[in-house]
């Protein structure tokens, strides 16, 4: 169907504002792919009526998907790309996997098949509409979309030449296990940490580690260098408003620490980083909850994963799940389908692919250390990756965006006059088209996290293991006053 300029405004995705710009005229194609008898993969392809740049961008989902990410398709269309997205083969609440019970083919659709099938269908539609193939294809996603992005690089390396993977939930089975781990840790008697006390943890972590980058600015540039222990804020006597009880400290230690396999003693997934606990989009939303750790986004997703996807029993007693054999079962039954943790990106590299990954150090949905661990696993497998794969860690940023820190760099927020220096997708495009790898990406912090209120400061994001160090002089609100360097004392993993 033909859509006139400004006639369609995509609905806002959960937790996001709707696009703040008018869509150009485009042809809206809606389709359903049925690769198996139990598959129903809905998708849309948007084709610019004029000014097509000859390229294609497919966008990713969040959580368990369940809807076509229309709001994420708006920006690529606005920039002249043909755009596509899918619901991953089912519709419903993104925090629930109830659709998976009794439907193993739908689990495969969600795990990897839907994105791949839609990439093929979308390219065919683009070719039929314009009379020529798209000359380049890109994939951009965050969270589950980041998992999908890495899945494409690993399993279908020829689908896309350029990929941006934000905060990837690529080790989904172990991420869900960490969700149960944290929920139980804060469900112990007296261990729950109320929202008002999260600032105690944040302030103490900042007091200890904020100035490690040469500037005291309310951010921990690299939490890997921070040796914060919540014991430092434990009450000396009875509970008070400015300290945590011993059970609360123990609960916090479990969150900062890794989930551990009860049978092997090995790490299942790393813990969360200190320094951004009190942001409303962080611990209270994902980990600790407003009233209980059982009512958080993390808990809902983790519980549904095990009950619906692993055991196929929505009524099961989740307290019976253990951190040994049940984790092994999840890995064997589902992990081979939905986890995108393989470090082998050789085929993607040979295809000429370029991959940029990013994650916020303040992310409370997916442990940011997991992004570092995956990046390092690829380097261990393949050697230096700088010619095709770079990771950018963002101080203070929450899950995919927001939070306290320089959090706008083309990650879903449209910025006027953006270019490859300050937009991660445009940087990826330039890397593919011109062979110019990003040595840094300038991120912006807006006043009140609202671009309409103006710029608060800018800061360079550096390719890991580098981070941004203040030069010691110059305006600390300007990115030019910082340099990228590899910090001393970076731990080995």
C-alpha positions as CSV (number, residue, x, y, z in Angstrom):
1,X,0.0,0.0,0.0
2,X,1.2,3.6,-0.7
3,X,1.6,5.8,2.4
4,X,1.7,9.6,1.9
5,X,4.3,11.8,3.6
6,X,3.4,12.1,7.2
7,X,0.4,9.9,7.0
8,X,1.7,7.1,9.2
9,X,3.2,7.5,12.7
10,X,4.7,4.2,14.1
11,X,3.5,3.3,17.6
12,X,6.1,3.7,20.3
13,X,8.0,0.6,21.3
14,X,7.9,-0.4,25.1
15,X,10.0,2.1,27.0
16,X,10.6,4.3,24.0
17,X,9.2,7.6,22.7
18,X,7.6,7.6,19.2
19,X,9.8,9.0,16.4
20,X,10.1,12.8,16.5
21,X,10.1,13.3,12.8
22,X,7.7,12.9,9.9
23,X,8.0,9.8,7.7
24,X,8.5,10.4,4.0
25,X,6.1,8.8,1.4
26,X,6.7,5.0,1.1
27,X,5.3,1.7,0.0
28,X,4.3,-0.4,2.9
29,X,4.4,-4.2,2.3
30,X,3.0,-6.6,4.9
31,X,3.7,-10.2,4.6
32,X,3.6,-13.6,6.3
33,X,6.3,-16.3,5.9
34,X,5.5,-19.9,6.7
35,X,8.7,-22.0,6.4
36,X,7.1,-24.8,8.4
37,X,3.5,-26.0,9.1
38,X,3.6,-24.3,12.5
39,X,5.3,-21.1,11.4
40,X,3.6,-17.7,11.0
41,X,6.3,-15.1,10.7
42,X,4.8,-11.7,10.2
43,X,6.9,-9.0,8.7
44,X,6.9,-5.6,7.0
45,X,9.0,-4.0,4.3
46,X,9.0,-0.2,3.9
47,X,10.2,1.1,0.5
48,X,10.9,4.8,0.0
49,X,8.8,6.3,-2.8
50,X,11.7,8.4,-3.8
51,X,15.3,9.0,-2.8
52,X,16.1,5.3,-2.1
53,X,19.8,5.1,-1.2
54,X,20.2,1.7,-2.7
55,X,20.6,0.0,0.7
56,X,18.6,-2.2,3.0
57,X,18.4,-2.1,6.8
58,X,16.7,-4.8,8.8
59,X,15.9,-4.0,12.5
60,X,15.8,-6.2,15.6
61,X,13.4,-6.9,18.4
62,X,13.4,-6.7,22.2
63,X,12.7,-9.4,24.9
64,X,10.7,-12.3,23.4
65,X,9.6,-10.1,20.5
66,X,5.9,-10.6,19.6
67,X,5.4,-7.6,17.5
68,X,7.0,-6.0,14.4
69,X,9.3,-3.3,15.6
70,X,7.7,-0.5,13.5
71,X,9.2,2.4,15.5
72,X,12.7,1.1,14.8
73,X,12.0,1.0,11.1
74,X,11.2,4.7,11.0
75,X,14.8,6.1,11.2
76,X,16.2,4.0,8.4
77,X,13.3,4.8,6.2
78,X,13.8,8.5,7.0
79,X,17.4,8.2,6.0
80,X,16.6,6.6,2.6
81,X,17.0,2.9,3.4
82,X,14.5,0.2,2.5
83,X,13.6,-1.2,5.9
84,X,12.2,-4.4,7.3
85,X,11.3,-6.0,10.6
86,X,9.5,-9.1,11.9
87,X,7.6,-10.3,15.0
88,X,9.9,-13.3,15.1
89,X,7.0,-15.7,14.4
90,X,4.5,-15.0,17.2
91,X,2.5,-12.2,18.7
92,X,2.0,-11.3,22.3
93,X,3.5,-9.8,25.5
94,X,7.3,-9.4,25.0
95,X,8.0,-10.5,28.5
96,X,6.2,-13.9,28.0
97,X,7.2,-17.0,26.2
98,X,3.8,-18.7,26.7
99,X,3.6,-19.0,22.9
100,X,6.5,-21.5,23.0
101,X,4.6,-24.2,24.9
102,X,4.0,-27.1,22.5
103,X,5.4,-25.2,19.6
104,X,9.1,-26.2,19.0
105,X,9.1,-24.7,15.5
106,X,8.1,-21.3,16.8
107,X,11.0,-21.5,19.2
108,X,13.3,-22.0,16.2
109,X,11.6,-19.1,14.4
110,X,12.3,-16.9,17.4
111,X,15.8,-18.3,17.9
112,X,17.2,-17.7,14.4
113,X,14.9,-18.6,11.5
114,X,12.5,-15.6,11.3
115,X,15.2,-12.9,10.9
116,X,17.0,-15.0,8.3
117,X,13.8,-15.8,6.3
118,X,12.7,-12.2,6.4
119,X,16.1,-11.0,5.2
120,X,15.6,-13.2,2.1
121,X,12.0,-12.1,1.5
122,X,12.7,-8.4,2.0
123,X,15.5,-8.4,-0.5
124,X,13.3,-10.1,-3.0
125,X,10.6,-7.5,-2.5
126,X,13.1,-4.7,-2.8
127,X,14.4,-6.1,-6.0
128,X,10.9,-6.5,-7.4
129,X,9.9,-3.0,-6.4
130,X,13.0,-1.1,-7.7
131,X,14.1,-3.5,-10.5
132,X,17.5,-4.0,-8.9
133,X,19.0,-5.6,-5.9
134,X,20.0,-3.6,-2.8
135,X,23.7,-3.1,-3.1
136,X,24.3,-3.4,0.6
137,X,22.3,-5.0,3.5
138,X,22.6,-4.1,7.2
139,X,21.2,-5.4,10.4
140,X,20.7,-3.1,13.5
141,X,19.3,-4.3,16.8
142,X,19.7,-4.0,20.6
143,X,18.9,-6.4,23.4
144,X,17.2,-9.4,21.8
145,X,18.0,-7.5,18.6
146,X,21.6,-7.6,19.6
147,X,21.3,-11.3,20.1
148,X,19.7,-11.5,16.6
149,X,22.5,-9.4,15.2
150,X,25.2,-11.8,16.5
151,X,23.2,-14.8,15.5
152,X,23.2,-13.5,11.9
153,X,27.0,-12.9,12.0
154,X,27.5,-16.5,13.3
155,X,24.9,-18.5,11.6
156,X,24.1,-16.6,8.4
157,X,27.2,-14.6,7.7
158,X,26.2,-13.7,4.1
159,X,22.9,-12.1,5.0
160,X,24.4,-8.7,6.0
161,X,27.6,-6.8,5.2
162,X,27.2,-4.5,8.2
163,X,25.9,-5.3,11.7
164,X,25.3,-3.2,14.8
165,X,24.7,-5.3,17.9
166,X,23.6,-3.3,20.9
167,X,23.6,-4.8,24.5
168,X,23.2,-8.3,23.1
169,X,21.2,-10.9,25.0
170,X,23.3,-13.4,23.2
171,X,23.7,-15.9,26.0
172,X,19.9,-16.1,26.6
173,X,19.9,-19.3,28.6
174,X,22.5,-18.1,31.1
175,X,21.0,-14.6,31.2
176,X,17.7,-16.1,32.3
177,X,19.6,-18.2,34.9
178,X,21.2,-15.0,36.2
179,X,17.7,-13.5,36.4
180,X,16.6,-16.4,38.7
181,X,19.8,-16.0,40.7
182,X,19.2,-12.4,41.4
183,X,15.5,-12.9,42.1
184,X,16.3,-15.5,44.7
185,X,19.1,-13.5,46.2
186,X,16.8,-10.7,47.0
187,X,14.0,-13.0,48.1
188,X,16.0,-14.2,51.1
189,X,14.7,-13.0,54.5
190,X,15.5,-9.3,54.9
191,X,17.6,-9.1,51.6
192,X,15.3,-7.1,49.4
193,X,16.7,-3.6,48.8
194,X,14.0,-0.9,48.6
195,X,14.3,1.8,45.9
196,X,15.3,4.5,48.4
197,X,18.4,2.6,49.4
198,X,19.8,2.0,45.9
199,X,21.3,5.5,46.0
200,X,23.4,4.4,49.0
201,X,25.1,1.8,46.8
202,X,25.4,4.2,43.8
203,X,26.9,7.1,45.8
204,X,29.4,4.8,47.6
205,X,30.5,3.3,44.3
206,X,30.9,6.7,42.7
207,X,32.8,8.0,45.7
208,X,35.3,5.2,45.3
209,X,35.7,5.0,41.6
210,X,34.3,8.1,39.8
211,X,37.7,9.9,39.5
212,X,39.6,6.9,38.1
213,X,39.4,8.4,34.6
214,X,40.9,11.7,35.8
215,X,37.6,13.6,36.1
216,X,34.9,13.5,38.9
217,X,31.7,13.8,36.8
218,X,29.2,11.4,38.4
219,X,30.2,8.5,36.1
220,X,32.5,5.5,36.4
221,X,34.2,5.4,33.0
222,X,35.3,1.8,33.3
223,X,33.8,-0.3,36.1
224,X,36.3,-3.1,35.5
225,X,38.8,-0.9,37.3
226,X,36.4,-0.4,40.3
227,X,36.8,-2.7,43.3
228,X,33.6,-1.7,45.0
229,X,32.3,-3.9,47.9
230,X,28.8,-3.1,49.3
231,X,30.1,-4.2,52.8
232,X,31.4,-0.6,53.0
233,X,27.8,0.7,53.4
234,X,26.7,-2.0,55.9
235,X,25.0,-0.7,59.0
236,X,27.2,-0.9,62.1
237,X,24.3,-1.4,64.4
238,X,20.5,-1.4,63.8
239,X,19.1,-0.6,60.3
240,X,19.1,3.0,59.3
241,X,18.1,5.1,56.3
242,X,21.7,5.7,55.3
243,X,23.0,2.1,55.3
244,X,22.2,-1.5,54.3
245,X,21.6,-4.4,56.6
246,X,23.8,-7.5,56.5
247,X,21.1,-9.5,54.5
248,X,20.8,-6.5,52.0
249,X,24.5,-6.4,51.6
250,X,24.6,-10.1,50.9
251,X,21.9,-9.7,48.3
252,X,23.8,-6.8,46.6
253,X,26.9,-8.9,46.6
254,X,25.0,-11.6,44.7
255,X,23.9,-9.1,42.1
256,X,27.3,-7.6,41.6
257,X,28.8,-11.1,41.5
258,X,28.4,-13.9,38.9
259,X,25.8,-16.6,38.9
260,X,27.6,-19.8,39.8
261,X,26.9,-23.4,38.6
262,X,26.0,-25.4,41.8
263,X,27.5,-28.6,40.4
264,X,30.7,-27.4,38.6
265,X,31.5,-24.2,40.5
266,X,32.0,-22.4,37.2
267,X,30.6,-19.0,36.3
268,X,27.3,-19.0,34.5
269,X,27.1,-15.3,33.7
270,X,29.0,-12.3,35.2
271,X,27.3,-9.9,37.6
272,X,26.2,-6.2,37.1
273,X,28.5,-3.2,37.3
274,X,28.4,-0.6,40.0
275,X,27.7,3.1,39.6
276,X,24.2,3.4,38.2
277,X,22.0,1.5,40.6
278,X,19.6,4.3,41.5
279,X,18.5,5.3,38.0
280,X,14.7,4.5,37.7
281,X,15.4,2.5,34.5
282,X,18.0,0.3,36.2
283,X,17.8,-1.9,39.3
284,X,14.3,-1.0,40.4
285,X,12.9,-1.9,37.0
286,X,15.0,-4.9,36.1
287,X,16.5,-6.4,39.3
288,X,15.2,-5.3,42.7
289,X,11.7,-4.1,42.0
290,X,9.5,-1.5,43.6
291,X,8.1,-4.0,46.2
292,X,9.8,-7.3,45.5
293,X,12.4,-8.9,43.2
294,X,9.7,-11.2,42.0
295,X,8.0,-8.4,40.2
296,X,10.7,-7.1,37.8
297,X,11.1,-7.3,34.1
298,X,14.1,-9.6,34.6
299,X,12.1,-12.0,36.8
300,X,9.2,-12.2,34.4
301,X,11.4,-13.0,31.4
302,X,13.6,-15.5,33.3
303,X,10.6,-17.3,34.9
304,X,8.7,-17.5,31.6
305,X,11.9,-18.8,29.8
306,X,12.3,-21.7,32.2
307,X,8.6,-22.5,32.7
308,X,7.4,-22.1,29.1
309,X,10.4,-22.6,26.9
310,X,12.5,-25.1,28.8
311,X,10.0,-27.2,30.7
312,X,6.8,-26.4,28.8
313,X,4.9,-26.1,32.1
314,X,3.5,-22.7,32.8
315,X,2.4,-23.8,36.3
316,X,5.7,-25.3,37.5
317,X,7.2,-24.3,40.8
318,X,10.1,-22.1,39.8
319,X,11.7,-22.4,43.2
320,X,12.5,-26.0,42.3
321,X,14.8,-25.0,39.5
322,X,18.5,-25.5,40.4
323,X,21.6,-23.9,39.1
324,X,23.2,-27.1,38.0
325,X,21.4,-29.8,36.1
326,X,18.5,-27.4,35.0
327,X,21.0,-25.0,33.5
328,X,22.5,-27.9,31.6
329,X,19.1,-28.9,30.4
330,X,18.4,-25.4,29.2
331,X,21.7,-25.3,27.3
332,X,21.0,-28.6,25.6
333,X,17.3,-28.1,24.8
334,X,17.1,-24.5,24.0
335,X,20.6,-23.0,24.0
336,X,21.6,-24.5,20.7
337,X,18.6,-22.6,19.2
338,X,18.5,-19.2,20.8
339,X,22.0,-18.5,22.1
340,X,24.4,-16.7,19.8
341,X,27.6,-17.1,21.9
342,X,29.8,-18.8,19.3
343,X,33.1,-16.9,19.0
344,X,33.7,-18.2,15.4
345,X,33.1,-15.2,13.1
346,X,35.5,-16.4,10.4
347,X,32.8,-16.8,7.7
348,X,31.4,-13.3,8.4
349,X,34.9,-11.8,8.2
350,X,35.7,-13.6,4.9
351,X,32.4,-12.3,3.5
352,X,33.7,-8.8,4.2
353,X,31.4,-8.2,7.1
354,X,31.8,-5.4,9.6
355,X,30.4,-5.6,13.1
356,X,30.1,-2.9,15.8
357,X,28.9,-3.9,19.2
358,X,28.0,-1.6,22.1
359,X,26.7,-1.8,25.6
360,X,26.1,0.5,28.5
361,X,28.2,0.0,31.7
362,X,25.0,1.0,33.6
363,X,22.9,-1.7,32.0
364,X,20.8,-3.5,34.6
365,X,19.0,-5.8,32.1
366,X,22.0,-7.6,30.6
367,X,25.3,-7.6,32.5
368,X,27.7,-5.4,30.5
369,X,30.6,-7.5,31.3
370,X,29.0,-10.1,29.1
371,X,29.7,-8.0,26.1
372,X,33.4,-7.7,27.0
373,X,33.6,-11.5,27.6
374,X,32.1,-12.2,24.2
375,X,34.4,-9.8,22.5
376,X,37.4,-11.3,24.2
377,X,36.2,-14.8,23.3
378,X,36.2,-13.8,19.6
379,X,39.7,-12.4,19.9
380,X,40.9,-15.6,21.6
381,X,39.4,-17.6,18.7
382,X,40.5,-15.3,15.8
383,X,43.2,-12.9,17.0
384,X,43.0,-9.2,16.6
385,X,39.5,-8.2,15.4
386,X,40.1,-4.5,14.7
387,X,39.7,-4.9,10.9
388,X,36.1,-6.2,11.2
389,X,34.8,-6.1,14.7
390,X,34.9,-3.4,17.4
391,X,33.2,-3.0,20.8
392,X,32.3,0.3,22.4
393,X,31.4,0.4,26.1
394,X,29.3,3.4,27.2
395,X,29.8,4.8,30.8
396,X,26.6,5.3,32.8
397,X,24.2,4.2,30.0
398,X,21.3,2.0,30.9
399,X,19.9,-0.8,28.7
400,X,20.3,0.3,25.0
401,X,20.0,4.0,26.0
402,X,19.0,6.4,28.7
403,X,20.6,6.5,32.1
404,X,23.3,8.8,33.5
405,X,25.9,9.3,30.8
406,X,26.6,10.1,27.2
407,X,23.9,8.0,25.8
408,X,22.9,9.2,22.3
409,X,25.1,8.1,19.4
410,X,22.7,6.8,16.7
411,X,21.3,4.1,19.0
412,X,17.6,4.7,18.2
413,X,17.5,8.5,18.7
414,X,17.3,10.7,15.7
415,X,19.8,13.6,15.9
416,X,19.8,16.4,13.4
417,X,22.9,16.6,11.2
418,X,24.3,13.3,12.4
419,X,27.3,11.8,10.6
420,X,29.7,8.9,11.0
421,X,31.6,10.6,13.8
422,X,28.6,10.6,16.2
423,X,26.2,7.9,14.8
424,X,27.0,4.2,15.3
425,X,24.9,3.1,12.3
426,X,26.5,5.7,10.0
427,X,29.9,4.7,11.3
428,X,29.2,1.1,10.4
429,X,28.0,2.2,7.0
430,X,31.2,4.2,6.4
431,X,33.3,1.2,7.5
432,X,31.5,-1.0,4.9
433,X,31.5,1.5,2.1
434,X,34.8,3.2,2.5
435,X,36.8,0.9,4.7
436,X,37.2,3.5,7.4
437,X,37.0,1.9,10.8
438,X,35.7,4.0,13.7
439,X,38.5,5.0,16.0
440,X,36.0,6.6,18.3
441,X,32.3,7.6,18.3
442,X,31.2,10.9,19.8
443,X,28.2,10.4,22.2
444,X,26.0,13.1,23.5
445,X,24.3,13.7,26.8
446,X,21.2,15.9,26.5
447,X,19.8,18.0,29.3
448,X,17.2,15.8,31.0
449,X,17.8,13.2,28.3
450,X,15.8,15.4,26.0
451,X,17.4,16.6,22.7
452,X,14.9,19.5,22.6
453,X,16.5,20.9,25.8
454,X,20.0,21.1,24.3
455,X,23.4,19.5,24.7
456,X,24.7,19.0,28.2
457,X,28.1,17.5,27.2
458,X,29.8,15.2,24.6
459,X,32.2,12.4,25.2
460,X,34.1,10.0,23.0
461,X,33.3,6.3,23.1
462,X,36.5,4.3,22.5
463,X,37.0,0.9,21.0
464,X,37.5,-1.6,23.9
465,X,39.9,-2.1,25.7
466,X,40.4,1.7,25.4
467,X,38.4,4.1,27.5
468,X,38.1,7.9,27.6
469,X,40.7,9.7,29.8
470,X,40.3,13.4,30.6
471,X,43.3,15.3,29.4
472,X,43.6,17.3,32.6
473,X,42.7,20.6,30.9
474,X,40.1,21.9,28.6
475,X,36.3,22.0,28.8
476,X,35.2,18.7,30.4
477,X,31.9,19.0,28.6
478,X,33.6,18.7,25.2
479,X,34.7,15.4,23.7
480,X,37.9,17.0,22.5
481,X,39.1,17.2,26.1
482,X,39.4,13.5,26.3
483,X,41.7,10.9,24.7
484,X,41.3,7.2,24.1
485,X,43.8,5.0,26.0
486,X,44.1,1.5,27.4
487,X,43.9,1.9,31.1
488,X,46.5,0.5,33.5
489,X,45.3,-2.3,35.7
490,X,42.7,-3.7,33.4
491,X,41.9,-7.2,34.7
492,X,42.4,-10.4,32.7
493,X,39.3,-12.5,32.2
